[in-house]
């Protein structure tokens, strides 16, 4: 964002830790703060009335949680919580709204991020409908890889099952399939990326377009820099 818009936000920004499973947005509850993530990953999760849930949005250092405020809404029907611990710059909702009101450009800039997230969500719907679980998992791992330092990260089979909206045994089989193709190495609670281009191929076009659209809308920050490995 511009230096002028950043200057409007800076007085209200405070660095905080993001522990695992920390709620950033609670469904139906007024949003108390916006979190500009610097390290770690947050998941936007949709839930049915019966309590079943699946991840529909994926946010790392490229984005923010609490983005409904950008669209003049102070709540969301979807949850957002930390799935990989890290850090964020937090600003309370009232200070954030004041900055949006003061600046003629800040909201327009942040709406580009909201647009990019909607594109990502659209592709999540596409891959969930058209790809087998192994391809969906490949895309999810690539999105994780974009947002963490290094090629390994900690994640449990149970958590992966929740994020992908499937049963845990299915995740185990899909991880074994990716290991059999020498694309990853999976240990208890940890996944190591071995072959990024191979994962991209397995994702069958489900990965790449949202990342390129983010770069077009907001500028390159690394999300699409390794699309071809």
C-alpha positions as CSV (number, residue, x, y, z in Angstrom):
1,X,0.0,0.0,0.0
2,X,1.0,3.6,-0.3
3,X,3.2,5.2,2.4
4,X,0.4,7.6,3.2
5,X,-2.1,4.8,3.8
6,X,0.4,2.8,5.9
7,X,1.0,5.9,8.0
8,X,-2.7,6.1,8.8
9,X,-2.7,2.5,10.1
10,X,0.7,2.5,11.9
11,X,-0.4,4.2,15.1
12,X,-3.0,1.5,15.8
13,X,-0.8,-1.5,14.7
14,X,0.6,-3.8,17.4
15,X,2.6,-7.0,16.8
16,X,1.2,-10.1,18.4
17,X,1.8,-13.8,18.4
18,X,-0.6,-16.1,16.6
19,X,-0.7,-19.4,18.5
20,X,-2.2,-22.5,16.8
21,X,-6.0,-22.4,16.6
22,X,-6.3,-18.8,17.8
23,X,-9.7,-17.4,16.5
24,X,-9.3,-14.3,14.4
25,X,-13.0,-14.1,13.3
26,X,-15.9,-15.8,15.0
27,X,-19.0,-16.4,12.9
28,X,-21.8,-14.0,13.6
29,X,-19.8,-12.0,16.2
30,X,-18.7,-8.4,15.5
31,X,-15.2,-8.3,14.2
32,X,-13.0,-6.8,17.0
33,X,-9.7,-6.4,15.0
34,X,-7.9,-6.9,11.7
35,X,-4.8,-9.0,11.5
36,X,-2.2,-8.4,8.9
37,X,-0.3,-11.7,9.0
38,X,3.4,-11.6,8.8
39,X,4.3,-15.2,9.5
40,X,2.0,-18.2,9.8
41,X,-1.3,-19.2,8.0
42,X,-4.9,-18.6,8.8
43,X,-7.8,-20.6,7.4
44,X,-11.2,-19.3,6.5
45,X,-13.6,-22.1,7.3
46,X,-17.3,-22.6,6.5
47,X,-19.5,-24.7,8.8
48,X,-22.9,-26.3,8.3
49,X,-25.6,-26.1,10.9
50,X,-24.7,-29.6,11.9
51,X,-21.1,-28.6,12.6
52,X,-19.4,-30.0,9.5
53,X,-16.7,-27.7,8.2
54,X,-14.2,-27.2,5.4
55,X,-11.6,-24.7,4.5
56,X,-12.7,-22.2,1.8
57,X,-9.9,-19.6,2.2
58,X,-6.2,-19.6,2.8
59,X,-4.4,-16.5,4.1
60,X,-0.7,-16.0,4.9
61,X,1.8,-13.1,4.7
62,X,0.1,-11.8,1.6
63,X,-3.2,-11.0,3.3
64,X,-5.4,-10.1,6.2
65,X,-8.0,-11.5,8.5
66,X,-11.1,-9.5,9.3
67,X,-11.5,-8.3,5.7
68,X,-15.3,-8.1,5.9
69,X,-14.7,-4.6,7.4
70,X,-13.2,-3.5,4.1
71,X,-16.7,-4.3,2.6
72,X,-18.5,-2.2,5.2
73,X,-19.7,-5.3,7.2
74,X,-18.6,-5.9,10.8
75,X,-19.2,-9.6,10.9
76,X,-18.9,-12.8,8.9
77,X,-20.8,-16.1,8.8
78,X,-17.4,-17.9,8.4
79,X,-14.7,-18.6,10.9
80,X,-11.1,-17.7,10.6
81,X,-8.4,-19.2,12.8
82,X,-4.7,-19.8,12.9
83,X,-3.7,-23.1,11.3
84,X,0.1,-22.6,11.4
85,X,1.4,-20.4,14.3
86,X,3.2,-17.2,13.6
87,X,2.9,-13.4,14.1
88,X,0.6,-10.6,12.8
89,X,0.2,-6.9,13.1
90,X,-3.1,-6.3,14.8
91,X,-5.3,-3.1,14.6
92,X,-8.6,-2.8,16.4
93,X,-11.7,-2.4,14.2
94,X,-12.5,1.2,15.2
95,X,-9.0,2.4,14.3
96,X,-9.1,0.4,11.0
97,X,-12.5,1.9,10.1
98,X,-11.3,5.4,10.9
99,X,-8.4,4.9,8.5
100,X,-10.7,3.6,5.8
101,X,-12.9,6.7,6.2
102,X,-10.0,9.1,6.1
103,X,-8.2,7.7,3.1
104,X,-9.8,7.7,-0.4
105,X,-7.4,5.0,-1.6
106,X,-6.9,2.5,1.3
107,X,-10.3,0.7,0.9
108,X,-9.8,0.5,-2.9
109,X,-6.4,-1.1,-2.4
110,X,-7.6,-3.6,0.1
111,X,-10.6,-4.5,-2.0
112,X,-8.0,-5.9,-4.5
113,X,-7.0,-8.4,-1.8
114,X,-10.6,-9.3,-1.2
115,X,-11.0,-9.9,-4.9
116,X,-8.0,-12.1,-5.0
117,X,-9.3,-14.2,-2.1
118,X,-12.6,-14.6,-3.9
119,X,-10.8,-15.9,-6.9
120,X,-8.9,-18.4,-4.7
121,X,-12.2,-19.5,-3.1
122,X,-13.7,-20.0,-6.6
123,X,-10.8,-22.3,-7.5
124,X,-11.2,-24.2,-4.2
125,X,-14.8,-24.9,-5.2
126,X,-13.6,-26.0,-8.7
127,X,-10.9,-28.4,-7.4
128,X,-13.2,-29.8,-4.7
129,X,-15.8,-30.7,-7.5
130,X,-13.4,-31.8,-10.2
131,X,-10.1,-33.2,-8.7
132,X,-9.4,-36.4,-6.9
133,X,-8.2,-36.0,-3.3
134,X,-4.6,-36.4,-4.2
135,X,-4.8,-33.4,-6.6
136,X,-6.7,-31.3,-4.0
137,X,-4.0,-32.2,-1.4
138,X,-1.2,-31.3,-3.8
139,X,-2.8,-27.8,-4.3
140,X,-3.2,-27.3,-0.6
141,X,0.4,-28.2,0.1
142,X,1.6,-25.8,-2.6
143,X,-0.4,-23.0,-1.0
144,X,1.2,-23.9,2.3
145,X,4.6,-24.0,0.7
146,X,4.1,-20.5,-0.7
147,X,3.5,-19.1,2.7
148,X,6.1,-20.8,5.0
149,X,9.9,-20.5,5.1
150,X,11.6,-23.7,4.0
151,X,10.1,-26.8,2.5
152,X,8.7,-28.5,5.6
153,X,5.8,-27.7,7.9
154,X,4.0,-29.3,10.8
155,X,0.4,-30.4,10.2
156,X,-1.6,-33.4,11.4
157,X,-3.7,-35.8,9.3
158,X,-6.7,-34.9,11.4
159,X,-6.3,-31.2,10.7
160,X,-5.7,-31.9,7.0
161,X,-8.9,-33.9,6.9
162,X,-10.9,-30.9,8.4
163,X,-9.3,-28.4,6.0
164,X,-10.1,-30.6,2.9
165,X,-13.5,-31.7,4.2
166,X,-12.8,-35.4,4.0
167,X,-12.3,-38.3,6.4
168,X,-8.9,-38.8,8.0
169,X,-8.3,-42.3,6.3
170,X,-8.7,-40.5,3.0
171,X,-5.9,-38.0,3.8
172,X,-3.6,-40.8,4.9
173,X,-4.1,-42.6,1.6
174,X,-3.6,-39.4,-0.4
175,X,-0.4,-38.6,1.5
176,X,0.8,-42.1,0.8
177,X,0.0,-41.6,-2.9
178,X,2.1,-38.4,-3.0
179,X,4.9,-40.2,-1.2
180,X,4.8,-43.0,-3.7
181,X,5.3,-40.5,-6.5
182,X,8.3,-39.0,-4.6
183,X,6.5,-35.6,-4.4
184,X,6.6,-35.3,-0.6
185,X,7.9,-37.0,2.5
186,X,5.4,-37.4,5.3
187,X,6.3,-38.1,8.9
188,X,4.1,-37.9,12.0
189,X,2.9,-34.3,12.2
190,X,5.2,-33.1,9.4
191,X,5.3,-32.8,5.6
192,X,8.4,-32.1,3.5
193,X,8.0,-30.9,-0.1
194,X,10.4,-32.9,-2.4
195,X,9.1,-32.1,-5.9
196,X,7.2,-28.8,-6.3
197,X,6.8,-29.1,-10.1
198,X,5.4,-32.6,-9.6
199,X,2.8,-31.2,-7.2
200,X,1.8,-28.5,-9.6
201,X,1.3,-31.1,-12.3
202,X,-0.8,-33.2,-10.0
203,X,-3.0,-30.2,-9.1
204,X,-4.1,-30.2,-12.8
205,X,-4.5,-26.5,-13.2
206,X,-6.1,-26.0,-9.8
207,X,-3.0,-24.1,-8.7
208,X,-1.5,-21.1,-10.4
209,X,-4.3,-18.9,-11.6
210,X,-5.3,-17.4,-8.2
211,X,-1.6,-16.9,-7.5
212,X,-1.0,-15.1,-10.8
213,X,-4.2,-13.0,-10.2
214,X,-2.9,-11.9,-6.8
215,X,0.3,-10.8,-8.5
216,X,-1.6,-8.9,-11.1
217,X,-3.9,-7.2,-8.5
218,X,-1.4,-6.4,-5.8
219,X,2.1,-7.0,-7.1
220,X,4.5,-9.9,-6.8
221,X,5.2,-11.1,-3.3
222,X,6.3,-14.6,-4.1
223,X,3.0,-16.4,-4.5
224,X,3.4,-17.0,-8.2
225,X,7.2,-16.8,-8.4
226,X,7.7,-20.6,-8.5
227,X,4.7,-21.7,-10.5
228,X,7.0,-23.5,-12.9
229,X,9.3,-24.7,-10.1
